[in-house]
Amino acid sequence: MADNTGTLPNVDAVLDTTGLYCPEPIMLMHNKVRDMRPGQVLKVIATDPATTRDVPKFCQFLGHELLEQDTASENNYLYFIRLA
């Protein structure tokens, strides 16, 4: 997993969870990945600081690959996830 390398992966779907707080971003991620195929990349946009902990755990638990995370901004967090 890279952390803000500057080269963002191509994405197949985007999930914007801006303004939502735990547990809603993770619940929406569960719903979104059900509609996607293995190998596809999901971009998640979040504003909840808890996602910096929850998204990596989500990926680890379900076997998805966290390709990239950009948590440098105080207000927005980006995650790129390749589905298992």
N, C-alpha and C positions, 0 to 999 in steps of 0.2 A: 504494500500500500504506500502510495506517495502522499505527501502532504504539501499541497500548494506549489507544485513544480512549475506552473505557468503554462503547461501544455494540457489542455482539457480534452478528455476523450469525446468521441462522437456518441450521441445519445439516441436512444430509440423512443424514450418517453420522459416527460417531465412531471414531477409532482411538486406543486407549490403549497407548502404548509405554513406560509407566512401568517403570523398572528395567532397561530394555534399553539397550545401548550400540552405538555405531557398529560395523558397518553395519546392524544389525538394524532400527532405526526406518525407515530409508530403504527397505530391502527390503520391509518390511511395507506401507509407503506405496505402493510400486509394485504390490503385490498388491491392495491395497484399491481403488486408482483403476481397476483393470481391471474391477471389479464395478460401477462407477458410470458415470453418463452425463454428457456435457458439460453444463456449467452448474450441476451440483450442487456443494454445498459440503461439504467434509470438514473436520472438527475433529480436530486431532492433539494429543494430550497426551503430553508427553515429559519426561524427567528428565535426559537426556544433554545436557550443555552443547554438544556438537558439533553438535546440531541447529540452533543459532542460525546456524551457517554452512551446514549441509547442506540444510536445508529451503528457504531462499531459492534456493540453487543448483539444487535439484531442480525447483522451480517455473520458474525461468528456463530451464533446459535443456529442459523438456517443454512450456513455453508455458502453464502454469497461472498463475492470478492469486493471489498471496498477499494476501488481503484484509486480514488483521489478524494481528499477532503480539504476544503478551504474554510478554516475557522479563524482566519486572521482578522476579519471584520468583527466589530462589536455587535453589529445589528443583523448581519446575514451570515448564514452558514450554508455551504454547498457541499453536497456529497454525490459521488458518482459510483454506482454500484453495478457490478456485472452479476447477473443472476445465475445461480447454480442450476 
